[in-house]
Amino acid sequence: MKILSKLAVAALLTTSVGGLTVAAPAVAQKKDEQKGGLKLSKPVAAIAKSAQDAIAAKNFAVADPILVQVETLATTDDDKYIAAALRYDYENQKLAAAQAANPKAPLDQTSLAKPLDALIAAKNTPAADRGKYLYRRGQLASIGGQFQVATQYYQQAKAAGYNDPEFELQLIKTKFQSGDVTGGLTDLEAEVNKQEAAGTKAPEAYYRYAIAQANQKQLKPQTMTWLKKYITAYPTTANWRAILITYGLQPTSVVKLDKSQSIDLFRLLRASGSLADQALYEEYAQSVYDRGLPYEAQAVVREGQASGKLPATSSSAKAIATDSATAIREEGSLTAQEKKAALAKDGKLASQVGDAYLGQGNYAKAIELYRSALTKGGVATDEVNTHLGIALARSGDKAGATTAFASVTTEPRAGIAQLWSTYVTVGSTPSAPGAPS
C-alpha cells in the first residue's frame, strides 16, 4: 500500500469562489512523507495522483472519470477521505474556472455540498481542517437561504476551533437572516463592545446594519439604542442628519411626531450644524412660523442665506422672511409679554414667551421663563423641560441641560430628549469631504 503524508493531504489550495475564500486539500506521493501518512488501497493509490494532476491542470474532462473510479474503488477510511478531498478540489476548481471565465455570472455552488459533507464525516479529516469545512458548509447553506442550518454549521465550526476575521460577523448576520433580529442585535452589540475593549472602533457599517434591521422590525427601543451608539461613535454632521431624519423626520421614521415635536429635532439639526440643504431650511422655517414663532423663523432664514444653502432667490424663504417681520411688528415687545406672564395664574404664557426668547437666541431669558412656567404649572411639563434643556445646552450649561433632558419621561419626547442629551455629551464634527448628505 502507498502511504501519503497527512500534511500533504491537508495542504490548502486557496481560490476565490463567489467572493468567498475557500480551501481544498491536495494529494502527494513522496515516499519520504511516509511518517504519519495515510494508507491507501492499491487500486486507489494507482490512480489518485492522476486525478490530482488533471484537476491541477484544470483538465476537468479527464479528471471526472478518474474521480468516479476513485470513488467507486474507495473501501478504506483513508480511501474515502482521499476520494472526498479530490472531489471537493475538483468541484472547487471548476467553480473558480467558471468565475474567471465569466465574473458577472451567478455561481451555483451546490456541487460543493456533497464532498464537503463527506469530508466533515470522514474519520481521517485532520482536526485543523474540519472546522474550515464546517464553516464552508455553513456558507453554502446561507447562500441557499437555509439560515438556521447555516447557523448550526457555524456553531459547529466554532466548536471545532475554526477562527477567521469575518467568522463572528458571518454568524451574526446569519442570525439576522434567520429572523432572530433580537439575538442578532445582542450579538452585534457584544462584537462592537469587544472591539471597543480592544481599543478599536467598530466600522460604521455595523451600526447602520443594526439600525436598519431594528427599524425594519419596528423594534423602537433597540433602534433608539443603536442610533445613540452610532452617533456617539461617529458624531459627524452627516450622521447627525441621518439619525435625526431616521428617528422622526421621514414617513418611515422610528416614531411619528407632531409638528411641535418635529421642531425640536430641527433645532437639533441646527445646533449640530446638520441643516444641509434648501429643503431642510425651508421646512424648518415654515414649521416654526406656523407655530407662531416668527423670531425663530426669521433667524433660520437668515442663517440659511448666510451659509449659502438657502438661495436668495427662494420665493418660499422670501415669503417666510416677510411674514415673520410682519408678525414680529404686530406682536410688539417681548418685555411686555413677559410682564403679563409674570402675573398669569399658570405657566402657559411664560412657556410661550420662553419659546420666543429661545427663537431669538436669548437663552438666559428663555431659561428664566421656562423655569417660571414649571413653577407656576398648568403646562406640558415634558415639552417645557425639553425646551429648557435646549436653552441650557445652547447657553453652554451642559450639566443643567442633561438634568433637564433626564426629567423628560414620556414618548416620543423622551427620545427627543435623549438625542439632545447625546449631543450635549458628544457634540458634532464636520463630515469628511464628499460624505453623503
Protein Blocks (a to p, Z undefined) as FASTA:
>chain_A
ZZddfklmmpccdddeehiacddddddfbfklmgopacddfklmmmmmmmmmmmmnopak
lmmmmmmmmmmmpmbfmlmmmmmmmmmmmmmmmmmmmmmmmmmbccdfklmmmmmmmmmm
pmklcfklmmmmmmmmmmmmmmnopamlmmmmmmmmmmnopacfklmmmmmmmmmmnopa
mlmmmmmmmmmmmmmmnopacdfklmmmmmmmmmmnopaklmmmmmmmmmmmmmcfklmm
mmmmmmmmcfklmbdcdfklmmmmmmmmmmnopafbfklmmmmmmmmmmnopaklmmmmm
mmmmmnopacfklmklmmmmmmmmmmmmmnopfklmmmmmmmpmblmlmmmmmmmmmmno
paklmmmmmmmmmmngoiafklmmmmmmmmmmmnopamlmmmmmmmpmbdfklmmmmmmm
mmmmnopadddehiaZZ
